[in-house]
């Protein structure tokens, strides 16, 4: 699966993307009022970019620009008019070996929208 094949409101079964940048984690109030940590990760492949929202304390701590991750059983949603990815309850991500099938980090940064996430 590629980013341009992801549909809002649908499951993301298997998607490999490169991490472009990771925003500093922030504490937010989730539905129901409890506090949790949100880490937003700008990810890309050769078809586009989007935000991966990681909910929960410590989620995304091992991520940094340039890594390649595989998202399994994720979810695509719309937030403020743009598509975002989320892991939901059963989704996960793992850092995978960079087989150079995705564009380099420098090539992706040139194409990434400037209003997304800055390092």
Buried (B, 14 or more C-beta within 10 A) or exposed (E): BEBEEBEEEEBBEEBBBBBBBBBEBEEEEEEEEEEEBBBBBBBBBBEBBBBBBBBEEEBBEEBBBBBBBEBBBBBBBEEEEEBBBBBBEEBEBEEEEBEEEBBEBEEBBEEBEEEBBEE
